[in-house]
Amino acid sequence: MACAQVPLDEQQVTEPGPLGKEQTLPALHPARKEERCFVPYKSPPEDGSPAEVEEFLERAKFITEDLEWLLALPHDKFWCQVVFDESLQRCLDSYLHLAPRGLDLSALPSSPAVADMQRSVHRTVFLTFLRMATHKESKDNFITPAVFGEIIYDNFLFDIPKILDLCVLFGKGNSQLLHKMIENIFTQQPSYYSDLDETVPTVLQVFDTILDKCGLYCEGATAMEPMKLSAHKQPTAMTMSQQELVDLILYLCDSTTTIHAFLDIFPAACSGFHSNGFLSRLTSFYETAVPDLEKALRKRNFDDKGLQEDLWKRLSHSCRKMVETAHLLLHHTCLQPILEGKCMNGFAVFFLCPSRFLTDYDEQFPIADDVSLLQQALPVIDETRTSYLLQGVESAWDSVGRQKPQIQHKVPSAAAGGAAAASAGFELQEAREPGGGGEGEESLRGAEAMLDGAVCSVSGAELESLLSCIKDLLPDLGEGFLLACLQEYDFNSELVINNILEDRLAPNLDKLDRAMPRPVKEDLPDVLNVRSNVFDDDEFDVFRRDQVDMSRIWKGRRKGEGAREMLNDKQHIAEQRARYQAYETVVDEVIIEPGESAATYGLDDYDDEYDDTYDMNQVGANDLDGDSLLNRRDQFVQDPALLRERAEARRATMHFRPAPRPSNVVGQPKGQGQTTETFLDRRKKEANKSRVSNHNRRSMADRKRNKGMIPS
């Protein structure tokens, strides 16, 4: 057995040899490898025939059992099998090459058995690669880091293509583990950085290949050989065969998805891509190839509409991944260094991108937000330069003839979002790859079809044009259903087409009949008959009166009327004359004849008993304090002699008043306590010391200064 606390690469083990004799071998030796044949992987069948499904289930079961056996081996046995078993490496490589990507999972059979088995294989393969990327499992089981780097590099256990496939296959749900895993690989073996620099030109060749297949030329592309003027006309996206177009879009989708997954999980690789001019080549390719491919998918006739929809999804997904890749490169190579104070250049270079790519990027990752972030972090940034950059973005929107959305939906770089596929964006549902731990599938949003021209109201002619455009592509749908869809999506025909083809309409639209005819236009109800107003039925209610006194209606000053005429008009006096005439007749005594009452003359009845009752009784006159009140009333004018006597008595009292007690504010020595009189005297002195001398001169000076009498 291996010795503890010693690296695996330095350990020696003693085991029985072929002839039964014990022999001492290094812990990592081909003779210690177990004889076991790992079968290669094959992807699940698409047609789902019983025979093929059974074959897949059986093969996948073998792979799962073999990998679980491998993972259960001790540390030394595991590495012997990994390093020296070629069938194991062929099995793992076949899974990386043939395993369905996220976009392919929707085409797999819906058999639960197939899905469960695929998930099991996916999990065990990931755990195997994870253990292969770990050089230290515990304090007793580890490999010297430098030796570990040599083992994985010399035996091709990992290389750049494998790492790219690992990111795209296992990135969803395992990004943190993958990041640590890849970071450990590059840390222990720096040669992988050199391999990455050599791989970037190969990745760029993907764009050149697609452009060449479409008969296009991209500025900045590396031409493999001079273009011959006499060469025959190359096929384009419109003239190539349908299968070639399908393969081309699948190739583009797989490449862009893989590149983005790798840079997203391992941002340290962004500097290598950026130094090789990847960003400029990417934007140029986007500007050149995407419109041509979109046009081909629109104009070409597809017998299988499902195939056309799938190609739309993949092209839209590719556009989103290219925009998100540019965002990663811009963030990690330009914005982040600027915020960290390492570099002050590079951000403005991005504004040299073509207009269409710049607008699609700005739609999903508003550049104004990045500029605002830089202004907050670095106040020294020139305001003129930032304004110039933002004006360049606005000019890009104008140059492509699109209207910038007023409300932009910000999406984090690691979350769903990205650029719309310009005028033909589709929203894509990706299925999440089965992750470790038996997790289920998760739907990921694709490119949002946030397109230009979305308005809330259109004219009759514009509405007919929108309906005609949709009917040309979807002739089986009724105009009533299409009108409802247009109203739901703010009359954005592109968004309506996208959601119908994606079967992602709002729930209220799914309930409608898709063959619903156009509703008959009904007359609007008379609003005047149902309105309610405080002026209803008055003399000027023209809505309910046929005749109105127009002589009482005029605009501005009456004709011929002036200030003198208005003052001389005494009509209001005549109107009030009758009211005041009622007060001219004053009668001192009204004689009521027998049989009449006071009410006959508008007088209240007189109660004589009330007078007789209270004539002799002074009710309330002397209640409670009546005596003192009466006394005060009788003494209102007092005898002067009596007043003089009282004054003389008060003066005599004052004359014989004892002298006041002397103030004692000094008191006893400190620590012996003070009397109550001493405390009272001290308080009195403190309260009254501002009455004399200059003790309040500071407060008076402040008062003068506040009133402006003394200069500050």
Secondary structure, DSSP 8 states (H G I E B T S, - for coil): ---TTS-GGG-EEEEE-TTS-EEEEESS-GGG-------------SS--HHHHHHHHHHHHHHHHHHHHHHTS-HHHHHHHHHH-HHHHHHHHHHHHHS--GGGGGGS---HHHHHHHHHHHHHHHHHHHHHT-SBSSSSSB--HHHHHHHHHHTTSS-HHHHHHHHHHH-TTTHHHHHHHHHHHHHH-THHHHHHHHHHHHHHHHHHHHHHHTT---TT---SS---TTS-----TTTS-HHHHHHHHHHHHHHHHHHHHHHHH-GGGHHHHHHTTHHHHHHHHHHHHHHHHHHHHHHS--S-HHHHHHHHHHHHHHHHHHHHHHHHHHIIIIIHHHHTTS-S-STGGGGGS-HHHHHHHHHHS-HHHHHHHHHHH-TTS-HHHHHHHHHHHHHHHHHTT----SS-----TTSS-----GGG----EEE----TTT----EEE------TT--S---HHHHHHHHHHHHHH-TTS-HHHHHHHHHHTTT-HHHHHHHHHHT---HHHHTS-TT-----------HHHH---TTTTSTT-TTT-S---GGG--SSS-TT--HHHHHH--HHHHHHHHHHHTTS---S-----TT--GGGGT-----HHHHHHHSS--TTTSTTTHHHHHHHHHTSS--HHHHHHHHHHHHHHHHT---------S-S-TTS---HHHHHHHHHHHHHGGGSTTTTHHHHHHHHHHTTSS--
